[in-house]
């Protein structure tokens, strides 16, 4: 018997996705295609009659706005939407704001793939006073500086997302709620790794498309009884 539902939604295409740039913690807007993807996701959730009780998202506006568009399209904007930096995208260090093809040419295929598709290899970290450093973004001013990354591997991202799943999302699911998480490719890969207990080899092959809901249904013991992937 179904008890709780978790809906994972990767934000729609961003302007940096459109331009083939590494984004990471860079706070960029959705493209027009991304906004349409969010509307399509809302239509799918309405068809499935999946109206969330609560929404969680990152501190990055492409994920925030995806969640807002979904709830607006569903005429379901009254629910709480909780934001946390722990759901942010993986931090891409010195690769942020740079063209992916150019970076690949500079570092070579092997080094590029070890970062992009490896589990524990971070990109080169930002220098302390690089203008792209997180400490210069005012929205993080109240966080302990030790928590602010200069780059992250998928393993690093998994560590913070895993804590959030256990400390925040699980307690809501334990109440039998339908929970929507609007986040990012790598933070959601890390979340799926935790939910499905994927190996490091399995998670590096995992792809999560933009704007397509991934749905988990749980029983009262919080055991997954169904996974619905819309693609």
PATORSE-260124 format. One record per residue (C-alpha): residue in one letter; x, y, z. Coordinates in steps of 0.1 Angstrom, whole numbers, m for minus. Layout:
BEGIN
site code=A&x=X&y=Y&z=Z
...
//
This chain:
BEGIN
site code=X&x=0&y=0&z=0
site code=X&x=14&y=34&z=m10
site code=X&x=21&y=57&z=19
site code=X&x=44&y=86&z=8
site code=X&x=57&y=100&z=m25
site code=X&x=90&y=117&z=m35
site code=X&x=91&y=137&z=m67
site code=X&x=126&y=146&z=m80
site code=X&x=127&y=173&z=m107
site code=X&x=159&y=186&z=m123
site code=X&x=154&y=223&z=m133
site code=X&x=147&y=231&z=m169
site code=X&x=174&y=241&z=m193
site code=X&x=193&y=271&z=m181
site code=X&x=209&y=298&z=m202
site code=X&x=243&y=283&z=m194
site code=X&x=231&y=248&z=m204
site code=X&x=220&y=265&z=m237
site code=X&x=255&y=280&z=m242
site code=X&x=274&y=248&z=m232
site code=X&x=290&y=264&z=m201
site code=X&x=298&y=248&z=m168
site code=X&x=274&y=264&z=m142
site code=X&x=279&y=249&z=m108
site code=X&x=270&y=275&z=m81
site code=X&x=268&y=303&z=m107
site code=X&x=233&y=316&z=m103
site code=X&x=218&y=318&z=m138
site code=X&x=183&y=319&z=m151
site code=X&x=162&y=294&z=m170
site code=X&x=161&y=296&z=m208
site code=X&x=128&y=299&z=m226
site code=X&x=131&y=261&z=m233
site code=X&x=137&y=256&z=m196
site code=X&x=105&y=274&z=m186
site code=X&x=86&y=253&z=m211
site code=X&x=101&y=221&z=m196
site code=X&x=89&y=232&z=m162
site code=X&x=54&y=237&z=m175
site code=X&x=54&y=203&z=m192
site code=X&x=65&y=187&z=m159
site code=X&x=36&y=204&z=m141
site code=X&x=12&y=190&z=m167
site code=X&x=26&y=155&z=m161
site code=X&x=22&y=158&z=m123
site code=X&x=m14&y=171&z=m128
site code=X&x=m22&y=141&z=m150
site code=X&x=m8&y=118&z=m123
site code=X&x=m28&y=138&z=m97
site code=X&x=4&y=143&z=m78
site code=X&x=m1&y=175&z=m58
site code=X&x=29&y=180&z=m34
site code=X&x=24&y=188&z=3
site code=X&x=57&y=206&z=5
site code=X&x=85&y=217&z=m19
site code=X&x=122&y=218&z=m14
site code=X&x=147&y=235&z=m36
site code=X&x=183&y=249&z=m37
site code=X&x=194&y=285&z=m33
site code=X&x=199&y=288&z=m71
site code=X&x=172&y=305&z=m91
site code=X&x=171&y=281&z=m119
site code=X&x=158&y=254&z=m95
site code=X&x=137&y=279&z=m75
site code=X&x=120&y=292&z=m106
site code=X&x=114&y=257&z=m119
site code=X&x=96&y=249&z=m87
site code=X&x=76&y=281&z=m88
site code=X&x=66&y=276&z=m124
site code=X&x=55&y=240&z=m116
site code=X&x=34&y=251&z=m86
site code=X&x=19&y=281&z=m105
site code=X&x=9&y=259&z=m134
site code=X&x=m7&y=234&z=m110
site code=X&x=m25&y=263&z=m92
site code=X&x=m8&y=249&z=m61
site code=X&x=13&y=278&z=m48
site code=X&x=m1&y=278&z=m12
site code=X&x=23&y=251&z=0
site code=X&x=56&y=258&z=17
site code=X&x=88&y=259&z=m4
site code=X&x=119&y=253&z=17
site code=X&x=153&y=264&z=3
site code=X&x=187&y=250&z=12
site code=X&x=222&y=254&z=m1
site code=X&x=227&y=217&z=5
site code=X&x=206&y=210&z=m26
site code=X&x=228&y=233&z=m48
site code=X&x=245&y=219&z=m79
site code=X&x=280&y=205&z=m76
site code=X&x=306&y=233&z=m75
site code=X&x=327&y=232&z=m106
site code=X&x=356&y=252&z=m93
site code=X&x=377&y=270&z=m120
site code=X&x=356&y=254&z=m147
site code=X&x=325&y=275&z=m138
site code=X&x=314&y=299&z=m165
site code=X&x=337&y=282&z=m190
site code=X&x=328&y=264&z=m222
site code=X&x=328&y=226&z=m218
site code=X&x=344&y=219&z=m251
site code=X&x=372&y=244&z=m245
site code=X&x=379&y=229&z=m211
site code=X&x=380&y=194&z=m226
site code=X&x=405&y=205&z=m252
site code=X&x=427&y=221&z=m226
site code=X&x=428&y=192&z=m201
site code=X&x=424&y=162&z=m224
site code=X&x=397&y=135&z=m226
site code=X&x=410&y=114&z=m196
site code=X&x=412&y=143&z=m171
site code=X&x=379&y=158&z=m183
site code=X&x=360&y=125&z=m179
site code=X&x=376&y=118&z=m146
site code=X&x=360&y=150&z=m133
site code=X&x=327&y=149&z=m152
site code=X&x=320&y=113&z=m148
site code=X&x=342&y=102&z=m119
site code=X&x=329&y=100&z=m83
site code=X&x=357&y=114&z=m62
site code=X&x=377&y=137&z=m86
site code=X&x=370&y=174&z=m82
site code=X&x=378&y=201&z=m108
site code=X&x=406&y=225&z=m100
site code=X&x=396&y=247&z=m70
site code=X&x=390&y=285&z=m72
site code=X&x=417&y=307&z=m57
site code=X&x=407&y=324&z=m25
site code=X&x=401&y=358&z=m41
site code=X&x=387&y=346&z=m75
site code=X&x=356&y=368&z=m82
site code=X&x=337&y=336&z=m88
site code=X&x=343&y=324&z=m52
site code=X&x=312&y=317&z=m32
site code=X&x=323&y=340&z=m4
site code=X&x=316&y=370&z=m26
site code=X&x=279&y=360&z=m31
site code=X&x=259&y=378&z=m4
site code=X&x=234&y=350&z=0
site code=X&x=260&y=328&z=16
site code=X&x=273&y=355&z=40
site code=X&x=257&y=339&z=71
site code=X&x=272&y=304&z=65
site code=X&x=304&y=292&z=81
site code=X&x=331&y=299&z=55
site code=X&x=345&y=264&z=61
site code=X&x=313&y=251&z=45
site code=X&x=317&y=270&z=13
site code=X&x=333&y=249&z=m14
site code=X&x=360&y=260&z=m39
site code=X&x=352&y=230&z=m60
site code=X&x=335&y=196&z=m54
site code=X&x=336&y=160&z=m66
site code=X&x=303&y=141&z=m69
site code=X&x=314&y=124&z=m36
site code=X&x=315&y=159&z=m19
site code=X&x=280&y=167&z=m33
site code=X&x=268&y=133&z=m21
site code=X&x=279&y=140&z=14
site code=X&x=258&y=172&z=18
site code=X&x=228&y=158&z=m1
site code=X&x=228&y=126&z=19
site code=X&x=226&y=146&z=52
site code=X&x=197&y=166&z=38
site code=X&x=178&y=135&z=27
site code=X&x=182&y=119&z=61
site code=X&x=177&y=150&z=83
site code=X&x=149&y=168&z=63
site code=X&x=133&y=147&z=36
site code=X&x=129&y=114&z=54
site code=X&x=110&y=130&z=83
site code=X&x=85&y=145&z=59
site code=X&x=81&y=112&z=40
site code=X&x=76&y=95&z=74
site code=X&x=45&y=117&z=78
site code=X&x=30&y=102&z=46
site code=X&x=36&y=134&z=26
site code=X&x=41&y=140&z=m11
site code=X&x=74&y=158&z=m14
site code=X&x=87&y=177&z=m44
site code=X&x=124&y=184&z=m48
site code=X&x=134&y=209&z=m75
site code=X&x=171&y=207&z=m78
site code=X&x=201&y=200&z=m101
site code=X&x=217&y=173&z=m122
site code=X&x=244&y=164&z=m98
site code=X&x=226&y=171&z=m65
site code=X&x=198&y=148&z=m78
site code=X&x=223&y=121&z=m89
site code=X&x=237&y=122&z=m54
site code=X&x=202&y=120&z=m40
site code=X&x=193&y=90&z=m62
site code=X&x=225&y=73&z=m52
site code=X&x=214&y=76&z=m15
site code=X&x=178&y=65&z=m22
site code=X&x=187&y=35&z=m43
site code=X&x=219&y=27&z=m26
site code=X&x=238&y=29&z=m59
site code=X&x=274&y=19&z=m62
site code=X&x=300&y=46&z=m72
site code=X&x=303&y=28&z=m106
site code=X&x=265&y=29&z=m111
site code=X&x=260&y=65&z=m102
site code=X&x=286&y=78&z=m126
site code=X&x=265&y=63&z=m155
site code=X&x=233&y=79&z=m141
site code=X&x=217&y=107&z=m162
site code=X&x=188&y=128&z=m150
site code=X&x=172&y=148&z=m178
site code=X&x=160&y=183&z=m173
site code=X&x=123&y=189&z=m166
site code=X&x=112&y=152&z=m163
site code=X&x=98&y=141&z=m130
site code=X&x=113&y=111&z=m113
site code=X&x=89&y=96&z=m88
site code=X&x=94&y=72&z=m59
site code=X&x=65&y=57&z=m40
site code=X&x=71&y=44&z=m5
site code=X&x=53&y=21&z=19
site code=X&x=48&y=28&z=56
site code=X&x=82&y=14&z=64
site code=X&x=97&y=39&z=39
site code=X&x=106&y=10&z=16
site code=X&x=104&y=20&z=m21
site code=X&x=75&y=1&z=m38
site code=X&x=75&y=18&z=m71
site code=X&x=98&y=40&z=m93
site code=X&x=82&y=60&z=m121
site code=X&x=105&y=77&z=m146
site code=X&x=89&y=100&z=m172
site code=X&x=111&y=102&z=m203
//
